[in-house]
Structure formats: C-alpha cells, structure tokens
Amino acid sequence: MKLKDQVALITGSARGIGREIALTFAQAGAKVVISDINAESAAKTAEEFRQQGFEALSFGCDVTKAESVEEMVNNVLDKWKSIDILVNNAGITRDNLILRMTENEWDAVLSTNLKGAFICTKVVSKPMLKARKGKMINIASIIGVMGNAGQANYAASKGGVIAFTKSVAKEFASRNITANAVAPGFIQSDMTDKLSEKAKEEIFKQIPLGKLGSPKDVANVCLFLASAEADYITGQVILIDGGMGI
C-alpha cells in the first residue's frame, strides 16, 4: 500500500492510460479523483472503482478553463482535505502536416496538452505548498523528445510539457514538492488495435524491444514517482518506449 491514504488527482482518467494510472494508484491505497472532460464517462469509471472497494470521486472538468479546475479542486479539498498527487494526463491529438494544419488544430492541442497542465499545476500547487509536500507527474510523450512528421502541434505541446516540468521542479523543490515527467512511446490502445499488421511491423522496427508497451507499464512508473521511493527524484523525464528513443 505505497499510497495509503494519499489523495491523487488524475486528469483525463476516464479511460486509457489515465484510467490505468488511477486504478494502479487505487490498488496502492490512494483515494483517486477521476477527472475527464466527459463527465458521464468519469462518473462511470469512478463507480466501477467503488464497486471494487476503492475510494473514488469523479468530476467533469475542462482543464483549459481555470474556473473548471478550481471548482473541481475546491470540491476535492472539501471532501478529502488534501491533494497529495497530481497527474497531468489529459491530452488530445489533431494530426496534420504543417502546410495543412489549421490554427484551430494547433491551438486546441497546445491548449489542452500544455495550457491544461499549467492550469492544473497552478491550482493544485496552492494546497501542496501549504502542506509543504506533493508529487506532480506530467504525461509527456516520446514525440515530445524526437518529434514526428504530421504531429508538429502534439510534439510542441509535449516538448513544452517536458520543459515546463523542469521549471516546476526548480520552483517547488524547496517546499518538498517534486515534479517529473514520463514520456510513453507506442502504447497498446484502441488506436493501435486498429492498425494493420503491416503498420504494426513498421512500428516494431523502430522499437528495440520489438513490441508495444501497455498502459500498465506507464502506470507502474507513475506509481514509483508518486511513492516515497522517489522522494529524491525531481525534474526528470523517464522514457517508457522500449528503447525507441535511444
């Protein structure tokens, strides 16, 4: 029970990697906040967690709107008095080649992936600073390290998340708050399940381990960073990519 009685807020956690992180934290003893722009999906996931005996709250939250994040955080503090762990996971893609990419496609991705992380960090840092402790984990991407054709907006947002993480780590270290990023590579998802075998073979050629990662691979690293075992680690970026970024 590495996270016994800790309160963990995970954005974009109704499904996918965010859901797996929340479940892994709950299994480690945390009280989890399921936050998602889709309130109905968030409520469904939280109810599934409660049926398994875990403590879970759900909120429909738009991370690009400060008032939405503040309302959620205030409700969590009213209920559970603290937020010990923040995972900025909410993210979107709007892939296109630069010459075809619209300003709306650029703005939407930067707003959710980067501005959203900033807003959530700013709001949650206040109770953490008061408590003089906290763990912040930002979900970046291997694309933010290596770049990728057709994903300039996504690469810029995730590269920004990495730089943002390092600045946050330096600002909050004196208050015993750590900030780290994880950068997943190709992870099993609904999207990768739909790929053709030929497409998968091309992906595997880029990965020294020759296979996709799982959401659990990402969740396990997040669990480590959220635990006391990582108390002396801050400002780091851990690639979870099967060696793709070597």
TIPA-59120 format. One line per 8 residues: number of its first residue (from 1); their letters; for each residue z, x, y of N, C-alpha, C. Coordinates in pm, whole numbers. Atoms other than C-alpha are relative to their C-alpha. Layout:
% residues N
NUM = a = Z X Y Z X Y Z X Y | ...
% end
This chain:
% residues 246
1 = mklkdqva = 0 85 -120 0 0 0 0 88 125 | 10 -97 -110 -117 258 255 13 -64 138 | -1 66 -131 -141 0 533 98 -116 6 | -96 110 9 159 -218 453 50 -40 138 | -45 63 -125 241 -450 746 -75 46 125 | 84 -36 -114 -27 -293 968 -92 -118 34 | 94 103 -43 -244 -529 1172 -133 67 32 | 131 -62 -16 -614 -444 1151 -101 -103 49
9 = litgsarg = 106 84 -56 -888 -599 1365 -134 66 -31 | 130 -52 38 -1238 -553 1225 -107 -92 57 | 105 84 -57 -1532 -679 1430 -120 -6 -95 | 116 18 87 -1840 -814 1256 36 2 -147 | -55 -15 136 -1638 -862 939 -12 -124 -87 | 19 119 83 -1754 -1199 808 -77 33 -127 | 80 -35 118 -1992 -1024 569 -34 149 4 | 52 -136 4 -2144 -693 464 107 108 1
17 = igreialt = -92 -114 -6 -1977 -360 536 131 -39 66 | -122 41 -69 -1730 -518 778 93 -78 -89 | -81 79 94 -1612 -765 515 65 91 -104 | -55 -92 102 -1567 -486 261 112 84 58 | -107 -74 -66 -1362 -285 511 125 -86 12 | -114 90 -15 -1142 -586 582 68 -26 -134 | -57 25 132 -1095 -656 211 78 122 -50 | -66 -123 44 -1008 -294 136 131 20 75
25 = faqagakv = -123 -10 -79 -754 -293 420 103 -101 -48 | -92 103 48 -603 -620 297 62 40 -133 | -51 -46 130 -571 -478 -53 100 112 15 | -95 -110 -28 -385 -184 103 122 -49 77 | -120 57 -60 -131 -422 257 -11 -42 144 | 15 35 -141 -274 -485 603 -15 -151 20 | 35 133 -48 -284 -812 788 -133 17 73 | 133 -26 -53 -651 -847 876 -48 -113 90
33 = visdinae = 63 94 -91 -834 -1015 1162 -150 5 -25 | 143 12 24 -1181 -1133 1065 -64 -50 128 | 65 34 -126 -1387 -1131 1382 -151 3 -20 | 145 5 14 -1750 -1236 1397 -57 -95 105 | 61 91 -97 -1990 -1398 1641 -23 -138 -61 | 13 126 73 -2036 -1666 1374 139 -45 -43 | -138 43 25 -1700 -1844 1384 16 -66 -136 | -8 68 129 -1776 -2054 1077 4 99 -116
41 = saaktaee = 0 -102 105 -1856 -1750 863 131 77 -2 | -127 -71 -9 -1546 -1572 990 112 -81 -63 | -103 88 55 -1328 -1871 901 -10 -7 -152 | 21 6 144 -1480 -1890 553 50 127 -68 | -45 -127 58 -1416 -1521 485 152 10 3 | -146 -6 -12 -1057 -1541 612 66 -92 -102 | -54 93 98 -993 -1844 390 -10 58 -141 | 15 -65 131 -1129 -1655 88 107 108 -19
49 = frqqgfea = -104 -103 6 -889 -1372 169 137 -64 -25 | -131 66 16 -592 -1608 200 16 -55 -142 | -6 51 137 -678 -1763 -135 31 110 -101 | -33 -114 86 -642 -1414 -283 141 54 29 | -137 -39 -29 -294 -1387 -135 16 95 117 | -6 -92 -114 -379 -1178 172 26 -77 130 | -20 60 -132 -279 -1244 532 -125 26 85 | 125 -15 -75 -589 -1311 741 -12 -107 107
57 = lsfgcdvt = 36 91 -108 -682 -1467 1074 -150 13 24 | 142 -9 -33 -1034 -1547 1190 -24 -44 144 | 38 35 -136 -1196 -1563 1533 -150 11 15 | 137 -13 -46 -1542 -1637 1659 4 76 131 | -11 -87 -118 -1590 -1358 1911 -133 66 31 | 118 -72 -48 -1878 -1222 2116 48 129 64 | -55 -128 -47 -1797 -852 2158 -66 47 129 | 63 -39 -126 -2036 -827 2454 62 -68 121
65 = kaesveem = -66 75 -108 -1813 -1060 2658 149 34 1 | -140 -44 -9 -1478 -920 2776 96 -117 -16 | -91 114 8 -1324 -1265 2811 16 -49 -144 | -7 41 139 -1407 -1347 2449 90 94 -80 | -83 -99 69 -1248 -1024 2324 146 -13 43 | -137 13 -50 -941 -1068 2547 70 -122 -59 | -58 121 59 -885 -1422 2419 41 25 -145 | -31 -29 140 -902 -1302 2058 121 92 -11
73 = vnnvldkw = -110 -97 7 -671 -1005 2116 132 -65 40 | -123 67 -42 -416 -1218 2301 53 -93 -109 | -41 88 110 -413 -1467 2013 59 79 -116 | -53 -85 108 -361 -1189 1759 139 50 36 | -131 -52 -44 -74 -1044 1964 105 -111 -1 | -93 113 5 85 -1388 1995 47 -26 -144 | -29 30 140 71 -1428 1617 71 116 -69 | -47 -114 79 136 -1078 1485 62 113 83
81 = ksidilvn = -74 -89 -91 275 -890 1791 -63 138 23 | 58 -133 -18 62 -576 1748 -141 4 -58 | 125 -36 67 -279 -436 1665 8 151 -24 | -20 -141 37 -243 -107 1480 -131 73 -29 | 128 -59 41 -603 -52 1369 -113 -83 59 | 121 66 -49 -934 -133 1536 -120 64 -68 | 127 -48 55 -1266 -104 1354 -113 -68 76 | 115 53 -72 -1567 -147 1581 -122 6 -92
89 = nagitrdn = 107 7 98 -1820 -258 1324 -116 -90 43 | 104 96 -39 -2016 -538 1496 -125 74 48 | 124 -66 -39 -2379 -437 1529 -122 -81 -40 | 126 68 30 -2737 -561 1530 -115 100 5 | 123 -77 -14 -3089 -422 1496 -109 -89 59 | 120 66 -51 -3406 -515 1681 -110 107 -3 | 89 -115 18 -3651 -260 1540 -139 -26 56 | 136 5 -51 -3980 -187 1708 -39 140 48
97 = lilrmten = 47 -125 -58 -4196 106 1816 22 -4 151 | -34 -5 -142 -4117 222 2170 -104 -70 86 | 105 62 -82 -4454 111 2308 -1 -151 -10 | -4 144 19 -4394 -238 2171 137 -60 29 | -136 49 -18 -4021 -261 2229 17 -66 136 | -25 71 -126 -3920 -516 2490 134 43 59 | -130 -28 -62 -3639 -471 2739 109 -83 -64 | -100 85 65 -3462 -760 2570 45 60 -133
105 = ewdavlst = -36 -64 127 -3476 -579 2233 88 122 24 | -83 -116 -35 -3336 -265 2394 139 -45 45 | -127 44 -58 -3066 -447 2591 92 -66 -103 | -81 71 99 -2950 -664 2300 73 98 -92 | -60 -96 92 -2888 -368 2071 104 88 70 | -97 -83 -73 -2720 -149 2333 122 -81 40 | -112 85 -42 -2506 -441 2448 97 -25 -114 | -88 28 114 -2373 -531 2104 60 127 -57
113 = nlkgafic = -45 -117 75 -2352 -190 1943 84 98 81 | -69 -99 -82 -2233 24 2233 95 -63 102 | -88 68 -96 -2101 -202 2508 110 -75 -74 | -100 72 79 -1924 -409 2242 114 90 -44 | -103 -95 40 -1742 -102 2115 88 39 119 | -75 -33 -121 -1643 -13 2472 99 -112 37 | -87 111 -39 -1506 -360 2549 117 -15 -95 | -108 16 99 -1308 -388 2226 100 114 9
121 = tkvvskpm = -89 -116 -13 -1170 -37 2267 88 -13 124 | -75 13 -125 -1066 -102 2627 111 -105 -13 | -98 109 11 -891 -431 2546 110 34 -101 | -99 -29 105 -720 -316 2224 84 123 34 | -76 -121 -34 -615 17 2374 128 -33 76 | -118 33 -82 -366 -160 2602 126 -19 -85 | -120 9 85 -122 -272 2329 25 127 -80 | -19 -126 72 -184 53 2141 69 104 88
129 = lkarkgkm = -61 -96 -92 -98 262 2447 147 -34 23 | -139 43 -20 218 57 2498 85 36 -121 | -73 -32 123 316 112 2134 0 150 -30 | 16 -145 20 216 481 2157 -43 34 -143 | 58 -30 131 25 464 1829 -120 -91 -23 | 115 82 35 -301 338 1686 -110 81 -65 | 116 -62 65 -612 411 1482 -124 -78 41 | 128 61 -36 -961 344 1612 -110 63 -85
137 = iniasiig = 109 -46 87 -1261 368 1381 -128 -69 45 | 127 55 -46 -1616 323 1505 -108 21 -106 | 106 -10 98 -1903 247 1270 -128 41 72 | 123 -52 -57 -2195 463 1379 -111 -14 -105 | 108 4 98 -2499 545 1162 -63 137 -9 | 77 -123 14 -2694 838 1023 -118 0 98 | 110 10 -96 -2970 709 1253 43 49 138 | -51 -51 -125 -2748 796 1547 12 151 2
145 = vmgnagqa = -4 -145 12 -2741 1155 1421 -141 58 -8 | 132 -54 29 -3101 1202 1304 -113 -66 78 | 108 76 -61 -3298 938 1495 -91 -59 -108 | 93 61 95 -3568 724 1332 -111 -72 76 | 113 67 -63 -3915 604 1430 18 -151 -13 | -12 144 2 -3909 239 1523 140 -51 25 | -138 40 -23 -3536 240 1594 61 74 119 | -51 -75 -116 -3502 409 1933 122 -67 60
153 = nyaaskgg = -115 72 -58 -3266 138 2058 123 14 -89 | -112 -13 94 -3049 150 1745 54 143 -2 | -42 -141 -1 -3044 532 1742 77 33 126 | -69 -26 -127 -2947 541 2109 138 -63 0 | -130 69 1 -2668 288 2054 98 72 -90 | -91 -65 94 -2523 468 1753 30 144 39 | -30 -132 -57 -2560 812 1909 100 -12 112 | -97 28 -106 -2377 665 2205 139 -27 -55
161 = viaftksv = -129 28 64 -2102 539 1975 69 130 -40 | -57 -129 41 -2054 893 1843 57 74 121 | -49 -68 -121 -2025 1042 2194 119 -74 59 | -110 83 -49 -1803 754 2302 127 27 -79 | -116 -26 87 -1572 817 2004 71 129 39 | -60 -130 -35 -1519 1179 2105 74 -6 133 | -67 16 -130 -1434 1083 2462 130 -79 -14 | -120 80 25 -1190 815 2344 108 85 -66
169 = akefasrn = -97 -86 70 -1025 1067 2112 72 91 98 | -62 -90 -97 -964 1304 2402 90 -75 98 | -80 76 -96 -835 1032 2636 132 -49 -58 | -116 69 57 -587 875 2394 87 87 -91 | -74 -85 94 -466 1170 2185 145 19 40 | -137 -26 -45 -158 1224 2399 92 -119 -28 | -79 118 32 -45 870 2311 1 -30 -150 | -6 13 146 -75 926 1936 -100 -105 -53
177 = itanavap = 107 89 44 -395 720 1910 -119 86 -40 | 116 -76 47 -677 865 1701 -125 -86 7 | 129 69 -2 -1045 776 1726 -100 83 -79 | 98 -68 84 -1302 867 1462 -118 -93 -26 | 119 78 32 -1650 755 1365 -44 30 -143 | 66 -21 129 -1817 707 1030 -147 -36 18 | 144 19 -16 -2195 728 1000 -62 -25 -137 | 61 32 129 -2330 544 695 -149 32 -1
185 = gfiqsdmt = 143 -15 21 -2671 628 554 -56 -130 -54 | 54 120 63 -2862 387 332 104 -61 -92 | -106 69 74 -2606 139 201 -57 -128 -61 | 45 123 67 -2666 -141 -50 33 -121 86 | -18 118 -82 -2715 -466 138 -106 -102 -38 | 103 101 22 -2917 -788 141 -137 55 37 | 127 -56 -46 -3183 -593 329 -59 97 -102 | 52 -97 97 -3211 -308 78 -34 -65 -133
193 = dklsekak = 30 70 126 -3206 -553 -213 -142 -57 1 | 132 61 -12 -3532 -699 -81 -113 103 2 | 102 -105 -4 -3712 -363 -70 -72 11 -133 | 77 -23 123 -3989 -293 -320 49 127 -67 | -39 -121 73 -3935 -32 -588 -62 124 64 | 66 -114 -64 -4186 193 -412 75 41 127 | -74 -29 -123 -3994 164 -85 133 68 -32 | -127 -61 40 -3670 246 -264 -20 145 -44
201 = eeifkqip = 29 -136 45 -3829 552 -424 -17 95 119 | 19 -82 -119 -3930 680 -79 134 30 67 | -133 -21 -56 -3574 632 44 78 103 -82 | -75 -90 88 -3427 811 -258 -44 145 19 | 48 -136 -21 -3645 1114 -181 71 68 117 | -70 -54 -116 -3452 1155 146 148 27 -25 | -144 -7 30 -3112 1143 -25 26 97 -115 | -26 -95 107 -2998 1450 -223 69 -61 -122
209 = lgklgspk = -67 62 114 -2770 1233 -439 -88 -101 -71 | 100 82 66 -3071 1014 -516 39 -144 -26 | -41 140 18 -2904 675 -477 53 -55 131 | -58 66 -116 -2787 420 -223 152 6 -7 | -145 13 -3 -2428 409 -110 36 -148 -11 | -49 138 6 -2215 98 -143 91 -28 119 | -96 32 -107 -2011 -88 120 139 56 -29 | -132 -54 38 -1704 28 -73 12 148 35
217 = dvanvclf = -3 -141 -40 -1800 391 -7 40 14 146 | -34 -3 -143 -1778 320 365 143 -47 21 | -135 55 -17 -1461 113 334 107 100 -41 | -99 -97 47 -1281 386 142 26 109 103 | -18 -101 -105 -1342 641 419 76 -60 118 | -72 68 -108 -1227 389 678 149 -15 -34 | -139 13 44 -911 330 475 74 132 19 | -61 -132 -19 -839 703 476 28 26 148
225 = lasaeady = -17 -26 -143 -893 728 853 104 -90 63 | -99 94 -53 -670 425 912 142 31 -48 | -129 -26 64 -387 566 699 71 119 64 | -80 -114 -49 -111 815 774 -55 132 -48 | 58 -124 52 -303 1069 567 -96 65 100 | 96 -52 -98 -544 1108 861 62 14 138 | -68 -5 -129 -284 1138 1136 -43 120 86 | 37 -120 -76 -410 1486 1234 -152 14 13
233 = itgqvili = 146 -1 -12 -779 1391 1242 -40 -92 114 | 49 84 -108 -939 1267 1562 -127 61 59 | 124 -44 -62 -1277 1286 1736 -107 44 -98 | 92 -47 103 -1461 1340 1408 -105 -106 -37 | 106 87 50 -1783 1193 1267 -22 35 -147 | 16 -24 143 -1794 1156 889 -125 -72 -48 | 124 57 52 -2137 1104 735 22 -47 -143 | -10 60 134 -2143 873 433 -143 -33 -42
241 = dggmgi = 146 12 8 -2504 932 340 -62 67 -122 | 56 -64 118 -2540 1101 2 -67 133 26 | 58 -131 -35 -2633 1425 177 -125 -9 85 | 125 21 -74 -2922 1275 377 -4 82 130 | -3 -67 -130 -2808 1442 699 13 151 -7 | -13 -147 14 -2788 1795 557 -118 70 66
% end
